[in-house]
Amino acid sequence: MLVNVDFHIHGKYSGGTSESMTLDKIAEQGGLKGLDIIGTGDALHKGWIKHIKELLAEENDGIYSLKFQA
């Protein structure tokens, strides 16, 4: 089974990263790139943690997906 992943994408809370790098935008663009799993940085930033809790739901042991997908 082939799985396309990128485990190193920074969100909007990293220095020098666009404010538009939100989880929904990262997921959207990752889909266009053919990614199945995406890992992000900023894991200890309070704003990013809040963003994660608002937009993601745990699907499988440590794997999260968007709660609402268009």
Summary of the structure (lengths in Angstrom):
residues: 70
radius of gyration: 11.8
end to end distance: 26.7
largest distance: 35.6
contacts: 155
relative contact order: 0.22
helix: 29%
strand: 26%
